[in-house]
């Protein structure tokens, strides 16, 4: 399988299974497009007619190109075969269900009332709640016990707003650190926060103990304050931005992300990214809102052309700043063309419901944080463990070979089938396809590839 596209003057041919990326001229691009369904003589005839006005395109040139294509095929770099097609869709993840990551819902309450919040303003459609130390300790013990054979463990403190239960976070981190040497484990903690309650203690402790920190900012003040308001209806931008700036400045280069959400209210989201850069931030993520189609901020198909243009503009800005030695990171454009994710990640994605679980404040286990509003997805609890093993079986089948739509998609080795929660929320099935998200993802992959190509050409110029 191959994928061909043209962007920013580049003619790109992507070989899906080998990962080889070929930048070719327009003639070679057209020859490759014809190759599998036409004979050599037919290709020569078509190309000569198509480029009749170009004296540089000769029959000899076309034959040389065909010879090059045959060499690439023999080298398994073009039209390569799928080496994984023999895998049974339900078998692949069966051998990879050892728990390694946990999202701890430390607080089902929030001090903001963000209109688009999938957690329904932080309480997940239930009563406000915070996790006790005892429940959190049991969750960590469960993770340690169920992660046999794994040393590195990931824990994300999530909400609601986690800082509304800050002391328990600190106590749980201290407990986990005590357990590391006992059980030969290495905990890597992440904190996701809206920033309202950040103070010196949070900055000092998080910058010491948190492997990564996710800071929520939607961009320009008018964009951010439109949807991310306090309980009394005031915008939160002026409160959080100075705190984020101090936090990142004192973080000393450790990992963080400024994470925004764009809606139909800010289709021009590149301007929000530029604003974040102006504020001094360099590690950025901007995600499309996922909500009911009836929601007033929902994105629709008619927005796609404008959004595609924004992703292209973002790529141009990133290249410009790269050339000026003012590089920044955009999460969706991170791409290693030489050594990408492991096979398991490429085929099965994040591991929700198998390797990754979410824990509610009272200790219930769910496949991930986005399923907590759906009681039917409750899998067990941190005391009794998994009481519904059939749920693991269901999520173990979520991979690119289980879904016919994914099986034939050129982007499958990049997205690993996409987010099961988004699929469920838009189609009613974890095996569904969030088609709008797929279109955005494919555009981002094309832009990311071209950005890497352009960077390489600049380095080698």
C-alpha positions as CSV (number, residue, x, y, z in Angstrom):
1,X,0.0,0.0,0.0
2,X,1.2,3.5,-0.8
3,X,-0.1,7.0,-0.2
4,X,0.7,9.9,-2.6
5,X,0.1,13.5,-1.9
6,X,1.4,16.9,-3.0
7,X,2.0,19.7,-0.5
8,X,4.1,22.9,-0.5
9,X,5.7,22.0,-3.9
10,X,6.7,18.5,-2.8
11,X,5.5,15.3,-4.5
12,X,5.5,12.7,-1.8
13,X,5.1,8.9,-2.0
14,X,4.7,7.1,1.3
15,X,5.2,3.4,1.4
16,X,2.9,2.4,4.3
17,X,4.5,-0.8,5.6
18,X,8.2,-0.1,5.1
19,X,7.7,3.5,6.2
20,X,9.9,4.7,3.3
21,X,9.2,8.2,2.1
22,X,10.1,9.2,-1.4
23,X,10.2,12.8,-2.6
24,X,9.9,12.6,-6.4
25,X,9.4,14.9,-9.4
26,X,5.9,15.2,-11.0
27,X,6.7,12.7,-13.7
28,X,7.9,10.0,-11.4
29,X,4.9,10.8,-9.1
30,X,2.5,10.1,-12.0
31,X,4.4,6.9,-13.1
32,X,4.2,5.5,-9.6
33,X,0.4,6.2,-9.6
34,X,0.0,4.2,-12.8
35,X,2.5,1.4,-12.0
36,X,0.3,-1.3,-10.4
37,X,-2.6,-1.1,-12.9
38,X,-0.8,-0.5,-16.2
39,X,1.8,-2.2,-18.3
40,X,5.2,-0.5,-19.0
41,X,4.1,0.3,-22.6
42,X,0.8,1.7,-21.4
43,X,2.6,3.9,-18.8
44,X,5.0,5.2,-21.5
45,X,2.2,6.1,-23.8
46,X,0.2,7.8,-21.1
47,X,3.1,9.8,-19.7
48,X,4.3,10.9,-23.1
49,X,0.9,12.2,-24.0
50,X,0.4,13.9,-20.6
51,X,3.8,15.6,-20.9
52,X,3.8,16.2,-24.7
53,X,4.8,19.8,-24.2
54,X,7.8,18.9,-22.1
55,X,10.8,18.1,-24.3
56,X,12.7,16.8,-21.3
57,X,10.3,13.8,-20.8
58,X,11.5,11.1,-23.1
59,X,10.7,7.4,-23.5
60,X,14.2,6.6,-22.2
61,X,13.6,8.7,-19.1
62,X,10.4,6.9,-18.4
63,X,12.0,3.5,-18.7
64,X,14.8,4.6,-16.3
65,X,12.1,5.6,-13.8
66,X,10.3,2.3,-14.2
67,X,13.7,0.5,-13.6
68,X,14.2,2.6,-10.4
69,X,10.7,1.7,-9.2
70,X,11.4,-2.0,-9.7
71,X,14.6,-1.6,-7.7
72,X,12.7,0.0,-4.9
73,X,10.1,-2.8,-4.9
74,X,12.9,-5.4,-4.7
75,X,14.4,-3.5,-1.8
76,X,11.0,-3.5,0.0
77,X,10.7,0.3,-0.1
78,X,7.8,0.7,-2.5
79,X,4.6,-1.3,-2.7
80,X,5.8,-3.4,0.2
81,X,3.6,-6.1,1.5
82,X,1.8,-6.0,4.9
83,X,4.0,-8.1,7.2
84,X,1.3,-8.2,9.9
85,X,-1.8,-9.1,7.9
86,X,-1.7,-12.7,9.2
87,X,-2.2,-11.5,12.8
88,X,-5.6,-12.4,14.2
89,X,-7.2,-9.2,15.3
90,X,-8.2,-10.6,18.7
91,X,-4.8,-12.2,19.3
92,X,-2.4,-9.3,19.1
93,X,-3.2,-7.5,22.3
94,X,-3.9,-10.6,24.3
95,X,-0.2,-10.9,25.0
96,X,0.1,-7.2,25.9
97,X,-2.4,-6.7,28.7
98,X,0.0,-6.3,31.6
99,X,-0.9,-3.0,33.3
100,X,1.7,-0.2,33.0
101,X,-0.2,3.1,33.3
102,X,-3.0,4.5,35.4
103,X,-5.0,7.7,35.3
104,X,-5.8,8.6,38.9
105,X,-8.9,10.8,39.2
106,X,-7.7,12.6,42.2
107,X,-10.7,15.0,42.2
108,X,-14.1,14.9,40.6
109,X,-14.6,18.6,41.2
110,X,-13.3,21.7,39.5
111,X,-13.0,25.4,40.0
112,X,-13.7,26.2,36.4
113,X,-16.9,25.5,34.4
114,X,-15.6,25.0,30.9
115,X,-18.5,24.6,28.5
116,X,-16.9,21.9,26.3
117,X,-15.6,19.8,29.2
118,X,-16.1,16.0,28.5
119,X,-16.0,15.6,32.3
120,X,-19.1,17.8,32.7
121,X,-17.4,20.6,34.6
122,X,-15.3,18.1,36.5
123,X,-17.7,15.8,38.3
124,X,-18.4,13.4,35.5
125,X,-22.2,13.7,35.8
126,X,-22.0,12.7,39.4
127,X,-21.6,14.3,42.8
128,X,-18.4,16.3,43.5
129,X,-15.8,14.0,45.1
130,X,-12.1,13.9,46.0
131,X,-10.0,10.7,46.4
132,X,-8.8,9.8,49.8
133,X,-5.2,8.8,50.5
134,X,-6.4,5.3,51.3
135,X,-8.1,4.8,47.9
136,X,-5.1,6.3,46.1
137,X,-2.7,4.1,48.0
138,X,-4.7,1.0,47.1
139,X,-4.7,2.1,43.4
140,X,-0.9,2.4,43.4
141,X,-0.6,-1.0,45.1
142,X,-2.9,-2.5,42.5
143,X,-0.7,-1.0,39.7
144,X,2.4,-2.4,41.3
145,X,0.9,-5.8,41.7
146,X,-0.6,-6.0,38.2
147,X,2.5,-4.6,36.4
148,X,4.6,-7.7,36.9
149,X,7.5,-7.7,34.5
150,X,7.4,-4.0,33.9
151,X,9.7,-1.5,35.7
152,X,8.6,1.9,34.3
153,X,5.1,2.8,35.4
154,X,3.1,5.9,34.4
155,X,0.7,7.7,36.6
156,X,-1.4,10.7,35.6
157,X,-3.0,12.8,38.3
158,X,-6.2,14.0,36.6
159,X,-9.6,15.6,37.4
160,X,-11.7,17.7,37.5
161,X,-8.9,19.8,38.8
162,X,-6.2,17.8,40.6
163,X,-4.9,20.7,42.6
164,X,-8.2,20.7,44.6
165,X,-6.8,17.6,46.3
166,X,-3.1,18.6,46.3
167,X,-2.0,17.2,49.7
168,X,-3.2,13.7,48.7
169,X,-1.2,14.0,45.5
170,X,1.9,14.8,47.5
171,X,1.3,12.0,49.9
172,X,0.7,9.4,47.1
173,X,3.9,10.5,45.3
174,X,5.8,10.0,48.6
175,X,4.3,6.6,49.0
176,X,5.1,5.6,45.5
177,X,8.7,6.7,45.9
178,X,9.0,4.5,49.0
179,X,7.7,1.5,46.9
180,X,10.1,1.9,44.0
181,X,13.1,0.3,45.7
182,X,11.0,-2.4,47.4
183,X,9.4,-3.5,44.1
184,X,12.1,-2.4,41.6
185,X,9.7,0.1,40.0
186,X,10.2,3.5,38.5
187,X,7.2,5.8,38.7
188,X,6.8,8.7,36.2
189,X,4.1,11.1,37.2
190,X,2.1,13.6,35.1
191,X,0.0,16.4,36.4
192,X,-2.8,17.9,34.3
193,X,-4.0,21.3,35.7
194,X,-6.0,24.4,34.8
195,X,-3.6,26.4,36.8
196,X,-5.9,28.4,39.0
197,X,-4.5,27.0,42.2
198,X,-0.8,27.0,41.3
199,X,1.4,28.4,44.0
200,X,5.0,28.2,45.1
201,X,4.5,24.8,46.7
202,X,2.9,23.4,43.6
203,X,5.7,24.7,41.4
204,X,8.5,23.4,43.6
205,X,7.0,20.0,44.2
206,X,5.7,19.4,40.6
207,X,9.0,20.5,39.1
208,X,10.8,18.0,41.3
209,X,8.5,15.1,41.1
210,X,6.4,15.3,37.9
211,X,7.9,13.8,34.8
212,X,5.5,15.9,32.7
213,X,3.0,18.6,33.4
214,X,0.0,19.5,31.1
215,X,-1.1,23.1,31.5
216,X,-4.5,24.0,30.0
217,X,-4.7,27.2,28.0
218,X,-6.8,27.7,24.8
219,X,-4.8,30.6,23.4
220,X,-5.8,34.3,23.1
221,X,-7.5,35.9,26.0
222,X,-10.8,36.3,24.3
223,X,-10.8,32.7,23.0
224,X,-9.7,31.2,26.4
225,X,-12.1,33.3,28.5
226,X,-15.1,32.5,26.2
227,X,-15.3,28.9,27.4
228,X,-12.9,28.5,30.4
229,X,-14.7,30.5,33.1
230,X,-14.8,30.4,36.9
231,X,-18.0,29.5,38.8
232,X,-18.9,33.2,38.9
233,X,-18.6,33.5,35.2
234,X,-15.3,35.3,35.0
235,X,-12.6,34.3,32.5
236,X,-9.5,32.6,33.9
237,X,-6.8,33.8,31.5
238,X,-5.5,36.7,33.6
239,X,-5.2,34.4,36.7
240,X,-3.4,31.4,35.1
241,X,-1.0,32.9,32.4
242,X,1.4,34.5,34.9
243,X,1.4,31.3,36.9
244,X,2.1,29.2,33.9
245,X,4.9,31.4,32.9
246,X,6.5,31.2,36.3
247,X,5.9,27.4,36.4
248,X,7.7,26.8,33.1
249,X,10.5,29.2,33.8
250,X,11.3,27.4,37.0
251,X,10.9,24.0,35.4
252,X,14.4,24.2,34.0
253,X,13.7,22.5,30.7
254,X,11.8,19.5,32.0
255,X,8.9,18.2,30.0
256,X,5.6,20.1,29.9
257,X,2.8,20.9,27.4
258,X,0.6,23.9,27.1
259,X,-2.5,22.1,25.9
260,X,-5.4,24.0,24.2
261,X,-8.7,23.0,22.7
262,X,-10.1,24.7,19.6
263,X,-13.8,24.8,18.6
264,X,-15.8,26.4,15.9
265,X,-15.3,29.6,17.8
266,X,-11.6,29.7,16.9
267,X,-11.2,27.9,13.5
268,X,-8.1,30.2,13.1
269,X,-6.4,28.3,16.0
270,X,-2.9,28.9,14.5
271,X,-3.3,32.5,15.9
272,X,-3.8,30.9,19.3
273,X,-0.6,28.9,18.9
274,X,1.3,32.1,17.9
275,X,-0.1,33.8,21.0
276,X,1.2,31.0,23.2
277,X,4.6,31.5,21.6
278,X,4.5,35.2,22.2
279,X,3.9,34.4,25.9
280,X,7.1,32.4,25.9
281,X,5.9,28.8,25.7
282,X,7.6,26.4,23.4
283,X,6.0,23.0,24.0
284,X,2.5,23.2,22.6
285,X,-0.6,21.1,21.8
286,X,-3.9,22.1,20.3
287,X,-6.7,19.6,20.1
288,X,-10.0,19.7,18.3
289,X,-13.0,19.6,20.5
290,X,-14.9,16.3,20.6
291,X,-18.5,16.8,21.5
292,X,-22.1,16.2,20.4
293,X,-22.8,17.5,16.9
294,X,-25.6,19.5,18.4
295,X,-23.3,21.4,20.7
296,X,-22.9,25.1,19.8
297,X,-19.1,24.8,19.7
298,X,-19.0,21.5,17.6
299,X,-16.8,21.3,14.6
300,X,-18.4,20.0,11.4
301,X,-17.3,18.8,7.9
302,X,-17.7,22.3,6.5
303,X,-14.9,23.4,8.8
304,X,-12.4,20.9,7.4
305,X,-11.0,23.1,4.5
306,X,-10.3,26.0,6.9
307,X,-8.8,23.6,9.4
308,X,-6.6,22.0,6.8
309,X,-5.4,25.5,5.8
310,X,-4.5,26.2,9.5
311,X,-2.4,23.0,9.8
312,X,-0.5,24.0,6.6
313,X,0.0,27.6,8.0
314,X,1.3,26.1,11.2
315,X,3.8,23.9,9.3
316,X,5.0,27.0,7.5
317,X,5.5,28.9,10.8
318,X,7.3,26.0,12.3
319,X,9.7,25.8,9.3
320,X,10.3,29.5,9.4
321,X,11.2,29.5,13.1
322,X,13.3,26.4,12.6
323,X,15.4,28.2,10.1
324,X,15.7,31.1,12.5
325,X,16.9,28.8,15.3
326,X,13.7,29.6,17.2
327,X,12.2,26.1,17.0
328,X,9.1,25.0,19.0
329,X,7.3,21.7,19.4
330,X,3.8,21.0,18.3
331,X,2.6,17.7,19.7
332,X,0.9,16.4,16.5
333,X,3.9,17.2,14.3
334,X,6.3,15.1,16.4
335,X,7.6,12.5,13.9
336,X,10.7,10.4,13.8
337,X,11.1,9.3,10.2
338,X,14.0,7.0,11.1
339,X,12.6,5.2,14.2
340,X,9.0,5.6,15.0
341,X,6.8,3.9,17.7
342,X,7.2,0.2,18.4
343,X,5.1,-2.4,16.5
344,X,2.6,-2.7,19.4
345,X,2.0,1.0,19.6
346,X,1.5,1.2,15.8
347,X,-1.1,-1.5,15.8
348,X,-2.9,-1.2,19.1
349,X,-2.4,2.4,20.2
350,X,-2.7,3.6,23.8
351,X,-3.7,0.4,25.5
352,X,-6.9,1.7,27.1
353,X,-8.7,-1.0,28.9
354,X,-5.7,-3.4,28.8
355,X,-2.4,-1.7,29.7
356,X,-3.9,1.5,30.9
357,X,-6.8,2.1,33.3
358,X,-8.5,5.0,35.0
359,X,-9.4,5.1,38.7
360,X,-12.3,7.1,40.1
361,X,-12.1,8.8,43.5
362,X,-13.9,5.8,45.1
363,X,-11.7,3.3,43.5
364,X,-13.7,2.0,40.5
365,X,-11.7,1.0,37.4
366,X,-12.5,2.2,33.9
367,X,-10.8,1.7,30.5
368,X,-9.7,5.3,30.4
369,X,-10.6,8.7,31.8
370,X,-13.1,9.4,29.0
371,X,-15.3,6.4,29.8
372,X,-15.9,7.3,33.4
373,X,-19.2,9.0,32.5
374,X,-20.5,5.6,31.3
375,X,-21.2,3.1,34.1
376,X,-21.5,0.3,31.6
377,X,-17.8,0.5,31.2
378,X,-16.9,-0.1,34.8
379,X,-14.4,-3.0,34.9
380,X,-13.9,-3.5,38.6
381,X,-12.2,-1.8,41.5
382,X,-8.8,-1.4,43.1
383,X,-9.7,-3.9,45.9
384,X,-11.2,-6.7,43.9
385,X,-9.4,-6.1,40.6
386,X,-11.0,-6.7,37.3
387,X,-14.4,-8.2,37.9
388,X,-15.5,-8.0,34.2
389,X,-12.7,-9.6,32.2
390,X,-14.9,-9.5,29.1
391,X,-14.3,-5.8,29.0
392,X,-10.5,-6.4,28.7
393,X,-11.3,-8.8,25.9
394,X,-13.3,-6.2,24.1
395,X,-10.6,-3.5,24.4
396,X,-8.0,-6.1,23.4
397,X,-9.7,-6.3,20.0
398,X,-9.3,-2.6,19.4
399,X,-6.5,-2.5,16.8
400,X,-6.1,-1.6,13.1
401,X,-6.7,-5.2,12.0
402,X,-10.0,-5.5,13.9
403,X,-11.7,-2.6,12.0
404,X,-12.3,-2.9,8.2
405,X,-12.2,0.8,7.8
406,X,-8.7,1.0,9.5
407,X,-7.4,-2.0,7.6
408,X,-7.6,-0.2,4.3
409,X,-6.5,3.2,5.5
410,X,-3.1,4.6,4.6
411,X,-2.7,6.3,7.9
412,X,-3.3,3.3,10.1
413,X,0.4,2.8,11.0
414,X,0.5,6.3,12.4
415,X,-2.8,6.5,14.3
416,X,-3.1,2.8,15.5
417,X,-6.9,3.0,15.0
418,X,-7.4,6.3,16.8
419,X,-9.1,6.9,20.2
420,X,-11.6,4.3,21.3
421,X,-13.4,6.9,23.5
422,X,-13.8,9.3,20.6
423,X,-15.1,6.4,18.5
424,X,-17.6,5.4,21.2
425,X,-18.8,9.0,21.8
426,X,-19.4,9.6,18.1
427,X,-20.6,6.2,16.8
428,X,-21.8,4.3,19.9
429,X,-19.1,1.6,19.5
430,X,-15.5,1.3,20.6
431,X,-14.9,-0.4,17.2
432,X,-16.4,2.6,15.4
433,X,-14.5,5.2,13.4
434,X,-14.5,8.9,14.3
435,X,-14.4,10.0,10.7
436,X,-14.0,13.7,11.3
437,X,-11.1,13.1,13.6
438,X,-9.6,10.7,11.0
439,X,-9.6,13.5,8.3
440,X,-7.8,15.9,10.7
441,X,-5.3,13.2,11.7
442,X,-4.4,12.4,8.1
443,X,-3.9,16.0,7.3
444,X,-1.6,16.4,10.3
445,X,0.4,13.4,9.2
446,X,0.9,14.9,5.7
447,X,1.9,18.3,7.1
448,X,4.3,16.6,9.6
449,X,6.0,14.6,6.9
450,X,6.5,17.6,4.7
451,X,7.8,19.6,7.6
452,X,10.5,16.9,8.2
453,X,11.4,16.8,4.5
454,X,11.8,20.6,4.4
455,X,13.9,20.6,7.6
456,X,16.1,17.9,6.1
457,X,16.6,19.9,2.9
458,X,17.5,23.0,4.9
459,X,20.1,21.1,6.9
460,X,21.7,19.6,3.8
461,X,21.5,22.8,1.8
